[in-house]
Structure formats: C-alpha cells, structure tokens
Amino acid sequence: MNSLIERLKKRAEIRRSIPRGEPDRISDILEEAAIELDKYMKTASNLGIRVMQLEAENDKLRTDNRILLEEVAAYLREYKKTLDK
C-alpha cells in the first residue's frame, strides 16, 4: 500500500496532467501537504530515536548511581567498624 505522502504527490501529479486554463491550486496544496507531512514524519522519527538514546543514557546513569551508592555504603560500613573499636 502506498503511503499517504506518495498518494498526495500522485494525486497532485494526476491533477497537473489534466489541461486547464490556469494553474491548479489544489495540486499545489496537495504537494505542499505531502512535503510538510514528510517533514513531520522525519521529525517524529528523529525524536523517537533521540528518546531511545536518552533512555539508554538514563539506564546507564542509574546503574552508575547504584554502583556508587553501594561503594559509599561499603565505605561507611568500614568506617563505622573503625569507630566501634
């Protein structure tokens, strides 16, 4: 099945092939809509990719934080032992 973008462009092409005495504004609008929709689709795709990258970075930071907290807890346990002596 053709995408909506392809169908809009094809419809504009078909309308332009029909002889008219003046420019076909509907063809222009159809093509403009296809171009804008294509831009929005690419932007949405890029945003989706960026969200996945940020989620991966967030996961790594959470892991790093957990490791640091475990190291601090171990250090504090050892320090407490020295105070208890």
Beta strands, then each sheet from edge to edge (+ up, - down):
end
